[in-house]
Amino acid sequence: MRDRYLVVFDTPSIKQYVFGTDPLREIRGASANLDRLNRELTRRELREALQGAQIDEVYANGGSAQFVINNVEEGEVRRACERVVARFMRDTAGDVRPVYGVARLGNDQSYSVAVAKAHFELRSRREMSGIVRVPALVPIMAECSSASHLPATGLYSIAGDEPRALSESSRVKEQRGRFAKEHGIWAEWMEHLAKSGRWPVEDDWDRLRCDTSEEIGERASGHLEGYIGLVYADGNAMGRIVRQFDSPAVCRAFSKIVDGSIRQACFEALEQVCQPEIASVREPAGGSLRSLPADILLLGGDDLLVMLPADRALEFAAEAARRFQERTEQEIAHIDDPAVSRFFKRLGVSRMTISCGVALARSRFPFYLLLDLAEDLLKNAKRGGPGGRSDEPRIDFHIVAGASSFSLKQTRTQDYYVEKHNSSADPKWPRTLRPLALSQMDQLRTSVQRLRAVNFPRSKLHALHEASLLPSFVQAQRTIRDIFGRCRALPSRNERRALWQAIQHLCPDGWTCNAGTF
């Protein structure tokens, strides 16, 4: 019986596929491959399998998709979905197997009920697909040089490089990561930059991309030279909105606003922090092009993952969060569809926000450990600060000075809390304001500028940092006062005043910098 059906797709273990290797080219190649499969080939495979049926795309981004298919039988829909699954597996050498759910969406059934049924089937399929794929092995085999859990299928030389033993999955990632034209996200950023001024032709876009994380780290300045920043962003309180969807139009509008805003915010923020290099590309000296010190590793839905020099990571995170909030507010205010506009007004949603985790480490630090740290920081940021709202944009950050892994929770618990000296009810007092709201990020930037203006000695900054982490509150207070007393107070270089103003500027609301709280 021909009817109307709702189809949902999801891609389990996206991060395992994209970030299951350390080489930067393979990471961005895997991201490009999934983005192409999700945004383009899912829709194309359905249309080729269901010719004559009316296919309405609700959304397709961030590794998931939803379609409403009219005038078709259920068996035909399921066979088309299996065709999509087969295409994913073929194009990822079996490393990615999407799951799907199908539900009837007749005139007698509401959209929200159909979505619930389709997602129930999808979750069941995800649980059943949790079996780890074991590749066929022989007693004597060569491991893949990028993913040691997979056997190499041959020696491959890509773009004239030295031949390497790669699995078929790694070969596909490497191939797609080599060429900007194969990477829709990078190409989109290039197109964005081309709109605002002179820009190289498409064949030169590959030359604007750093090949390794070490190359990105080299572009950091000062004491952070050789360090990279990994910025991981995700939407705040999105689930509360998603659970209230009552029609495909609302879902489509929400997805378009979020996905379009996160992409635009990322491009604009990158343009701001990479302005010196972009200017040199627009007006190249001697005809040579300088690569841009950033790479977009994941972008879609409400997710963002970007690698860039460590000294620009916090500025990028703050700017991306600010621009996303501004853009979603503008988009919601100018919604044309009355039903969609009423939906947002009913929920009291006038804008949406993202929070960010920023992990800083040396460029040779293992990528999977840096990603784990960025995820932990993002979770901290999304939980919010004391008394903060769950949908307020916040940024948490941490720098790794050593070469070993560690537990962020354990480090924060042991080192970032001090015994209270005046209360037994709450024996622990946090020694950090992180995660920071955007207003606090602005205050931090102002305080740093004040200290830089007087060339505040790094030795004294280091001593202040060490004093702030002393186990004893009284000892910490005494040490900090000693450091403050040693600061210069010259008319041309008043370190003491700059430090005092910086601390005052960073104090939380309701605090004062006096002997009782300093």
Secondary structure by P-SEA (a helix, b strand, c coil): cbbbbbbbbbbcaaaaaaaccccaaaaaaaaaaaaaaaccaaaaaaaaacccbbbbbcccccccbbbbbccccaaaaaaaaaaaaaaaaaaacccbbbbbbbbbbcccccaaaaaaaaaaaaaaaaaaacbbbbcccccccccccccccccccccccccccccccccaaaaaaaaaaacccccaaaaaaaaaaaacccccccccccccccccaaaaaaacccccccbbbbbbbbbcaaaaaaaacccaaaaaaaaaaaaaaaaaaaaaaaaaaaaaaaaaaacccccbbbbbccccccccccbbbbbccccaaaaaaaaaaaaaaaaaaaaaaacccaaaaaaaaaacccccbbbbbbbbccccccaaaaaaaaaaaaaaaaacccccccccbbbbbccccccbbbbaaaaaaccccccccccccccccccccccccaaaaaaaaaaaaaaaaacccaaaaaaaaaaaacccaaaaaaaaaaaaaaccccccccaaaaaaaaaaaacccccccccccc
